[in-house]
């Protein structure tokens, strides 16, 4: 098991007529989840992986797809695996 997990969020803008096909393709990929979408062709994609390179490769592959207008990384965090598996209540996080 890897020592760290990379969590990334990407904003993908797609031609509206290409959105259904892209969503279907993304749904079958492990570690990738479409968290939100708009009728105008915007998708929020969240990814978990043990390799940062996979995030970059995924982003590049989306850029190369027909119908994709842009793909921007908006969030990236590296978390120790043991922390990622713990419930948030156990992490001593406060709103202060």
CORCOR-V811204 format. One record per residue. N is the residue number from 1. PHI is phi as a letter, one per 40 degrees, with the letter a starting at -180 (none if undefined). D_CENTER is the distance of its C-alpha to the mean C-alpha in Angstrom with 1 decimal. Layout:
{{N/PHI/D_CENTER} {N/PHI/D_CENTER}}
This chain:
{{1/none/20.4} {2/c/18.5} {3/c/19.5} {4/b/16.1} {5/b/12.5} {6/c/9.8} {7/b/7.1} {8/b/4.8} {9/b/4.1} {10/b/5.3} {11/b/8.4} {12/b/9.8} {13/b/13.5} {14/b/15.3} {15/d/19.0} {16/d/19.6} {17/c/21.4} {18/c/18.6} {19/c/16.0} {20/c/17.2} {21/c/17.2} {22/c/13.7} {23/d/12.5} {24/c/14.9} {25/c/13.7} {26/c/10.0} {27/d/11.6} {28/c/13.4} {29/c/11.0} {30/c/10.9} {31/g/8.1} {32/b/5.8} {33/a/6.4} {34/c/7.5} {35/c/8.5} {36/a/11.0} {37/a/12.9} {38/b/16.2} {39/c/19.2} {40/c/19.2} {41/h/16.2} {42/b/13.3} {43/b/9.9} {44/b/7.3} {45/b/4.0} {46/b/2.4} {47/b/3.1} {48/b/6.7} {49/a/9.4} {50/c/12.9} {51/b/12.9} {52/c/11.8} {53/d/13.2} {54/c/10.8} {55/c/8.0} {56/c/10.9} {57/c/12.1} {58/c/9.1} {59/c/9.2} {60/c/13.0} {61/c/13.1} {62/c/11.6} {63/d/14.1} {64/c/16.8} {65/c/16.4} {66/c/19.2} {67/g/18.5} {68/c/15.5} {69/c/16.8} {70/a/14.2} {71/a/10.7} {72/b/10.3} {73/c/8.4} {74/b/9.4} {75/a/8.7} {76/a/9.0} {77/b/11.2} {78/b/13.2} {79/b/14.9} {80/c/17.9} {81/d/17.5} {82/c/20.5} {83/c/19.1} {84/c/15.8} {85/c/18.0} {86/c/20.4} {87/c/20.7} {88/d/20.2} {89/c/23.9} {90/c/24.7} {91/c/23.0} {92/f/25.6} {93/b/23.4} {94/b/25.5} {95/c/25.1} {96/c/27.7}}
